[in-house]
């Protein structure tokens, strides 16, 4: 059904034609969506690429290929265009009829897109230190990982989601010093405990520690005690981290984010995982244990042995005192996530999140977690970790072979910055530049929950003004849905390698490229459908369509294709761009094409079907992207 089948048929006939001509088609069959309808619905430059390999004129090769193309159901015409493009035209009646039938009458069947075939994928995301609240920078990590997990699960993969809890690091030590040595109360009063810890206790403690040699000595001692695992300090650290984590999980739940496993670093440190795992790491030809020089008695990665890093300094995995660095720990954890290192980690039920059990590693428990091998292990972590993540991948490849490079994925993303307007208007900062980078140590950031509260309040005013007859619960639901959708859209709709400039006012703009616009468009469609009592795909009338109806139907037909494309390149932004472009076309359609007051019953029925199909697509995609749609705004 839809454009996906049309594309598959185009690939099929091209391969068949290349076979008939005895042309090796191992060269990728690249398909493009032409900018103008006269160039077809799909086009391929394969003749131009073959001409470079085989010689000859591209136009002649294209004509030879076209002459060997036999028809398929969804292909109505094939044409060659200079300098050698082959353009394919879809049978629009078949394409549009099956699309509308699938989206309106046979949605479950239409949505059965089993690309994954049950293959297992593990995604680690969030992994925020449990000493603070989740701010909007962390939220980008969360919603990227969460949306990717939802999409891949929808496409037939078996997805497991992990959240790594680093409860043994310097930030936890600083928090403990704040409570144990600087006199901060454990009672946070009216301030949520995670915000109290991060915004007040940690920021103050870190500032004092950095300027005091005595406190730095205490920090080192506290770190040793945390890793020791049996002292009062280590017990206190776990209790603090647990309390903060539960607040973080409430923020995640509010954003529609959930996990399968919470893996605590203290549990790994307290187990034998690192010792046993490092025995496998030692087998890498990139690993060395020098007996002299700068790295005497350390275990290091000889980075110069990796062509991409030739001339760069080595990376220590285990220090001379036997303690392991972050990179050393990460390599072992990556092996475990991939299912290459079979270590049983003790786990127990942590919380029941509306019927979904989240499991947690634990010092005690009656269940053991051993991961089997997975197709992909995806680590959602910032672009600043590119070097250590690539070194990690190369170490794994040196042990298990280069195919690991395709299975362990650093899902990198750039950070979130504040616009000058937002920093000054909502944080009261003086910002000399166009953007303001966030810093936890300097206290420059926006926590997610207070920001959602603020957005909710602003949205409530709009909803109340537009719908004075609605009850209080409905208004609250609209405002909360708007807050969540505005935030998630803003964080998902940028290229991962680009900064997200966080601007509150733009997020609330109903006319701009925003989650608010997406919700507004759906509410418009809902308003139409509330007035409709009947419609029928069997009576679909396609003659005399307005050009915007044609574009709208063609874009709706691409729905399944856009989903499958995400499975290929893992780019969530494909769907945010699609849902926005589809909404742009819907609103143009809404403005130009009367629906209820159409010129005839046949045209009315077609436009109702278009509106209904649009709502179906919006509901499915919003579920995958974590958007919260409402029928009125």
N, C-alpha and C positions, 0 to 999 in steps of 0.2 A: 504493500500500500504506500502511496505517496512517492515523493521525489527520490527516496532511498532506493526503491526498486528501479526507477528510471536510471539512476546512476549505475547500479549494479548491472543492468542490461547493457549500458554503454560500454562498461569495462569488458563484459562478456563478448560483445560483438567485435570489439577492437582486438581482443586476444585471438578470437577465431579468425579474423582477417589476417592478422600477423602470422598465425599458423599456416594459413592457406598460401601465404607468400613466402613461407620458410624464413621468416624474419625472427631473430631471437628477441623476444619481448621482455627479457629480464630488465631492460631499461624500464624505469618506473613509468606507468601510464598516468601522466599528470592531467587532471581535469580542472577546468576553471569555469566559474560562473560569469559569463560575458556581461559587460556593463550595459549593453543595449539588446533588446529583444530580437532585433534583426540578425544578431550574431548567434542566435540559438539559445537554448536553455542550459546547455553544457558545451564546452569547447575543449579541444585538446591540441597542444602544439607538438605532439609526438613526431609528426613528419619533419619538423624543423630540427628536432633533436636527433632523429635517425639520419638525417642528411649529413650531420657533422661526423657521424660514425661510418656511414656507408658510402658517402659521396652522393652526387646527384642533386637535382633541384627539389626543394621541399614541396613545391606545388605538385610536381609529378608523383612524388612518393605519396602525398596525401590523396591524390586521385586514385592511385593504385589501391590504397587501403580502402577508400570509399567503395570502389567497385566490388570489393570482396566482403562488404558488410551486408548481411541478410537481416531482415526485419525481426523485431521483437514487439511485444504488445505495447510497450510504453513509448517506443520510438516512432514518431510519425514521419520524420524526414531527416536526411543527412546532406550537408552541403560543404563544399570546400571553398575557403576564402583565402586570398593572398595574405601573407606570402606562403602559406601552407597549413593554415588552421583547418581542422575538421570540426564542423559545428553540428550539434545534434539538437533536434527539436522534439519536444515531448508531445504526446497525444494528450492535449489538455482536457478533453472531455473525460477520458479515462482517468487521468491524473487527478482532476478536481473532484470527480464523482467518488472515487475510492477514498480520497482524503476526507471529504465531508462525511461519507458513510462511516469511516473509521472513527473520526473525532466525535460524531454525534450519536451514532447507533451502536458501534462496536469498539468502544474505547479500550476495554480490557485487551482485546485481541490486537488492536492497533498499537498498544503500548507494550506488547510482548516482544521486547528487543533483547534477545539473549545473546549478546556479544561475548560475554565472559565465559559462558558455559560452566560456571561454578568454580573457575580458577580463583585461587586465594590471593588477596591483596592485604597487606598490613600498612596502616597509615598511622604515623605518630605525629600528633600535633598538640598545640597549646604549650605544655611543658613549661609553665610559668613557675618561677621559684615561689614556694609557699610562705613568703614573708610579706606579701602585698596583695592589694586588690588587682583585678584585671583591668588594665587601661586600654585605650583604643588601639595602641600599637600591638598589644597582645591579641586584641580582638581580630586583627587582620589575619594572624596565624590561625586562630580558631575557626573563623568562617571559611577560609580557604580550605583547610583540612576537612571541615565538616561537610561543606558542599561537595567536595571531591568524593568523599566517602559515600554520601547519599546518591550521587550520580552513578558511581561505579557499582554500587549495590543494585540500583535500578536496572543497570545494563547487564545484570546476570553474574557479576563477580561475587564471591564470598569475601566480605570486607570485615576486618578486625581493626578496631581503633584503640590506640594506646595513648596514654598521657603520662609522661615521665615526671616524677616528683623529685626534684633535686633538694632534698632536705638536709644535706650535709655540707653545703658550701659556705662561703664567706658571708653571704647575705643573711643566712640563718644565724651565724655566729654573731653578727652585728645586732640582730634583733634580740638575741638572748642577752647580750651585754646591756642593751637598753632596759630590759626588765630586771636583770639580776644585779647590775652594777650602777645604773644611772637613775634608778628609783621610779621608773614608769610603772603605773598600776596596770594590772591585768584587766581591770574594769574599764571598758572603752566608753561607758556611758551611752549617749545617744548616737555615737558614731559606730557604724558597722565595724566589726573587729578587724576585717581584712584591710579596710581603709585606714583604720587607726594604726595598725602595725606598719603599713607601708608609708603613709603620708606623714605620720608624726614620729613614731618610735624609731623606725629604721633610718629615716632621713636625719633625725637629730643625732642618733647614735653614730652613724657613719661619719658625720661631720666632726664629732668629738674624737672619734677613734683616729681619724686621719691626722689630727693635730696633737696626738698624745702618744708618746712612746710606750708609756705604761699600759694604756688601753690596747695598743697593738700587741704587746706581749700577752695580755689577757686573751685577745682574739685568737692568737696561735694556740694557746692552751685549750680554749673552748673548742676550736676546730678538732684538736686531737681527741678531746673527750667525746664529741659528737660521733666521730668515726669509730671510737672504741666500742660504743654500743651498749655499755652496761652501767654507766655512771648516772647520777641524778641529772646531770646536764643533758645527756643523750635522751633520757626519758622525757625531760622537760621540752627538748627540741621537737620530739615526735608529737607531743601533746599540742604545742604551739602550731606546728605545721598542719596537723590534722584539723585544728579549729579554723585556720585560715583557708585550707583547702575546701572545707565544706561550704564556706562562703563563696569561693571561686566557682564551685560546682553549681551553686544557686544562680550565679551570673550566667554560667554556661547554659543552664536549663532555661533561663529567661530568653536567651538567644536561640534556643532550639538545638543546642549542641549537646551531644552525649558521647559516652565512651564505653568500650567493653572492658578495658583493663587500666588500672592505675598501678604503675610500677615505681616503687619508692627506691631511691638510691640507697638509703640506709639499709634496706633489706638486702640489696645486692652486695653492699659492703660487708654486711654481717654474714653473708653466705660464702660459699667457696667458688662462686661463679668467676670472679676475676682471676684467681689463681689458676683454675682449670682452663679457663678461656685463653689465658696468656700463653699456656703451653702450646696451643694451636697457632697463636700469633707468631711465636718464635720460629715457626716453620717457614715464614716468609723470607725470600731472598733479599727483601728490602730492610730487614731488621738486623741490627748489630748490637753487640755488647762490648764496647771498647774497654781495654784494660789500661789505657793511659789517655792523657790529653783532657780537653775540656769536658768530655762526656764520660770520663772514667767511671766504671761500674754502673752506668746508666744503660737502659735499653732504649735505642733510638731508631727512628726511621731514617735511613740514608736517602734523603730527599733527592740528592744529585743523581741517584740511580733511576729516577723517574724522568723521562725525557722532557715532560712539560715543566719540570721544576729544576732543571739543570742549573747549577750555579747558586741555588738558594740554600739557606741554612737547614740543618737537620732538625727533626722534631723529636723531643723526648717523650717516651711512652711511660717509662718507669724511672723515677729518680734514683740517685745513688743510695738514698735512705730506704728504698723499697716502696715508697708511696707512688701511686699511679696518677698520671695526669688525666685531664679531661679527654684528650685524644685517645689515650690508652683505653680508658673506660668505654668511650664511644665505639671503638673498633670491636670490642668484645660484645657490646650490646647490639651492634649491627649484625654480627654473626648470629646472635641468638634470635633476633627478630626475623632474619632470613630463614631460620630453621636449620642452619648449618652447624650450629653448636647446641647439642641436645642437653640442656641443663634444666633440671626440674626446680622451678621456683614455687615456693609455698604461697598459696593464695586463699582468700576467703571472701565471702560476700561483704561488700562495703555499704552500699545503699541500694534501695529499690527506687528507681527513678520512673515513677508512673508506670510500673509494670515491667520495666527493663532493669535487670540486675546489673550493677557495675561491680566487677570484681577488683580486688586490690591485693597486691603482694603484702605479706605479713610475716612477722617473726614466728607466728603460730597459725596453724590452720590444718584442715584435714584434706585439702585438695592440692594437687601438684600441676603446675602449668608447664608443659613442654610443647614448644611450637614445632609443627612439621614445616617442611619447606613451602615457600610461597612463590608465586609468579613474580610479584613486585613487593619491595619494601620501600615505602615512600616516607621520607623524613621532611616534614614541613618546618623549615628553619630559615632564618634570615640570610640575606645575600652576603652579609659580613662574614659568614662561616664558610664561604666558598672554598678557601684554601684548605682548611682542615678536613672538610667534607670530601674534597677531591683526593687528598692524601689517603683518607680512610678507604675510599673506593679502590684506589690503586693497591693498597695493602691487601684488601680482600681479593682483588683480581690476581695478585701474585700467589695467593694460596689456592684459590678455587677456580681460576681461569677467567679469561676476559669476558665470558658471558655474564659474569656478575655485574659488569659495568652497565648492562641493560636492565638488571634486576634491582639494584640499589639506587634509588633516585633521590638526589638532593632537590627538594621542591622549594627552590629559593624564592624569596620575595623581598622587595625593598621596604623600607620603614614608612611609618606614618608621620607626617609633619603637620604642624598647625599653620593655617593661614594667618597673616598679620591681623586680619579682621577678627578671627575667632580668638586668637591669643589676647588681643587687647579688649575685645568686647565681653568675652566670657571668662577670661582668667585675670583680667586687670593687669596684664603685663605690658611693658613698653618694649616694642619690637622694632628695631631699626631696619630690618630686612623684610622681604616679601613673605618669607616663611620662618617658622620657629621650630627647630628640632626639639623633641622631647627628651627629658633626662630624669630618670628616677632619683638619682642622687641629688639633683638640684631641685627636685619637686616640681618640674615643669611637665605636666601631662594632664590628661583628662581621664578619670576613671570611668569605666563603662557604665556602671549602674547609675551614678549621678547624672551622667550625660543622657542616658535613656530616660531618666526621670524628667530632665529638663525638656527633652524633645516631646515627651508625653504631655507635659503641661501646655506647651505651645500648640500641639496638635489638638488638644482638648478644646482650646479656645476656637480653633477653626471649625471643628466638628460641631460644637455647640451653636456657633453662629449659623452654620449651614443647615443644621437639623434641630431646631428648637423643640421639636415634638418628641425627640428620642429620649428614652429613659437613661438614667445615670449609668447603669451597667453597660449598656450598649455604647454610650459615649466613651467610657473608660476603655472598652475593648478596641474601639476605633483608634483612640489615641495611642495605646500601647502597641497596636499592630503597626501603626505608622512609624513609631519610633524605631522598632526593630527592623522594619523593611528599609527605612531610610539609611540606617547604619550599615546593614549588611550589603545593600546595593553599593553604597559608596566604597566599601572595602573590597568588594569583588570586581568592580567595574574598571579597574586600572590594570594595565599590563603588569605582570608580576615584577618585572625589572624596572618599573617606574615608581617613583615616590607617590604615595597617596597624600594629596594636600587636603587636609581636613578643614572644611568650611561649613559651619553650622547653617548659615543662612541659605547657601546653595542647596543643601540637603532638604530644606523645607520648601523649596521652590516647586510649586505644582506644575509650572510650565517648562522647567528645565530638565536636563538629563538626570533623573533622580528616581529613587524608590518611590517617592511621593507621586511622581508622574505615572509610574506603573500602577500604583493603587488607584489613582484617579481614573485611569483608562478602564480598569476592570470594573470599577463602580459604575462608570458610564454604561458599560455593556450590561451590567446587572440591572440597571434601571430600565433598559429596553426590554430585557427578558421578563421582568416582572409584569409587563403589560401583554405578554404573549401567551396564548392558550394552545396553539397547535402549529406544527410545521412537519414537513416530510421530505426526506432525501429522495424518495421514489419519484417525487414530482419536480425534481431539480431541473431548472430551465436556465441554460447557459447562454442563450442568444442575447445579443444586444447589451452585453455587459459594459459598464463604465470602465475605463482604463484602470481606475483605482481598485475596482473589484477584481480585475484580472491580477493585478500585482498582489493584492491581499490573498487571493487564493493560492497563487504561486508561493508566496512566503509561508502560508500555513502548510503547504505540502512539504516544505523543507524541514519541518519539525523533527521528524525521526532522524534525518540526516545530520542535523546539528547535534543531536545527542550522541550519535555514533562517532562523530568527529572528536568529541571530548574523550572518548575511550582511546582514540588514536594518539592524541597529543597532550591529554590531561589538562587542557586549558579551560578552566571554568568560565573565563571571561567570554568565551564563545556564546554561552547561554545568556549572560547578562546583555550582551550586544543584541542577540536575537530577540529577546523579550522586549527590549527597548524599541528596536526597529519595527517589530510587529505591532507594538502599541502606537508608534508614529503613524503607520499605515492605517490601523484601525481608526484613529482619530480623524485622519483625512477622509476615510470612508464614511465615518459618522457625520462629518460636516457636509460632504458633497452628495451623499446618496441617502435620500429619505428611506427609512426602514419600515416603520409602521404605516406611513402615508405614501408608500411606493405607488407607482402608476398602475400596477396590475398585481393581481394575487400571486402570479408566477414570480415576479420580481421581488415582491414582499417576502415570499417564502425563501427565495435564494438568499436575501439579505439577512433574514432571521437565522438561517443556517450558518452563514458566515459569522454572525455574532456569537452564536452558540459554540461553534468550533473554536473561535478565538478564546472564549472563556475556558474551554476544556484545556487548551494549550497553556493558558495562563495558570490554571490551577495545578497542572502537573509540574510545570517549571518552577512555580513559586514554592511548591513542596520541596523540590530538589535544592533550590537556592536559599531556602529558609525564610522566604518572604511570607508575610501575613496579609492576605487579601481580605477586604471587607466589601459588603454589598452597597454601602453608602458612605459618603465622606462629608 
